[in-house]
Amino acid sequence: MNTTLTKCVLLFTALPLGVAAAQAQLLTKVTVLQNGASQSFTMYDSGKMYFSGNTSLVIDTIGNGNTVVADLKKVDKILFSTFESSSSGCVSVLNDASAMAVIPAVATEQISVVGVSGSFTYQIVDFSGRILLQGIAVADEAIGISSLPKGVFLIRINGSILKFSKL
């Protein structure tokens, strides 16, 4: 689901020499949902996010070593929104996937992704980052997971990562 939302409009006219125009910076907002609460982080180009072992998600927003660690057992969703921010304060949201969800969250044979439209690519990965299944699916169509072993998995869709369990 790619949407564009512009929260302000800039009109540029001829600027005198020496006057700087507003410069835009592409940023990513990462929202971690865990146990019904959410925490958001603005990721800069120098920032990084990675899995530590099979138990933790580590977020370093500017790449300076000051990290936030989330327990993967408690994480329900990880959402990514891309936006452009300028020095004038204008913000344009380029991609917001906050309405996506995997149903059922605990499954045995198949899952569906709600909150997407049309077709989308997906990857199902384990906590070590190994891709177990991948393909193209259509909104409201089931994705077969019967070949997966029992456990907790992540599914990557359109820049978002959702968690589900297989019994």
WOSUL-V389063 format. One record per residue. PSI is psi in whole degrees, 0 to 359 (none if undefined). Layout:
BEGIN
PSI ; PSI
END
This chain:
BEGIN
102 ; 121 ; 154 ; 126 ; 122 ; 126 ; 355 ; 163 ; 132 ; 132 ; 121 ; 132 ; 178 ; 126 ; 141 ; 155 ; 141 ; 352 ; 121 ; 139 ; 160 ; 131 ; 133 ; 147 ; 131 ; 123 ; 161 ; 130 ; 124 ; 125 ; 123 ; 119 ; 122 ; 130 ; 42 ; 355 ; 156 ; 150 ; 128 ; 147 ; 137 ; 119 ; 126 ; 169 ; 324 ; 353 ; 167 ; 155 ; 134 ; 164 ; 136 ; 111 ; 212 ; 14 ; 343 ; 147 ; 124 ; 130 ; 125 ; 99 ; 328 ; 4 ; 26 ; 7 ; 350 ; 103 ; 157 ; 133 ; 130 ; 137 ; 117 ; 333 ; 336 ; 350 ; 127 ; 318 ; 153 ; 120 ; 144 ; 131 ; 133 ; 133 ; 161 ; 128 ; 136 ; 165 ; 345 ; 355 ; 0 ; 136 ; 130 ; 120 ; 121 ; 332 ; 125 ; 117 ; 32 ; 346 ; 359 ; 146 ; 153 ; 130 ; 141 ; 159 ; 336 ; 118 ; 167 ; 321 ; 321 ; 158 ; 162 ; 152 ; 124 ; 155 ; 9 ; 158 ; 150 ; 205 ; 156 ; 154 ; 150 ; 157 ; 131 ; 124 ; 156 ; 179 ; 352 ; 357 ; 2 ; 128 ; 121 ; 323 ; 148 ; 157 ; 193 ; 132 ; 167 ; 144 ; 141 ; 16 ; 140 ; 148 ; 122 ; 131 ; 13 ; 335 ; 349 ; 148 ; 167 ; 142 ; 190 ; 135 ; 163 ; 141 ; 126 ; 126 ; 124 ; 43 ; 2 ; 154 ; 124 ; 154 ; 144 ; 164 ; 146 ; 127 ; none
END
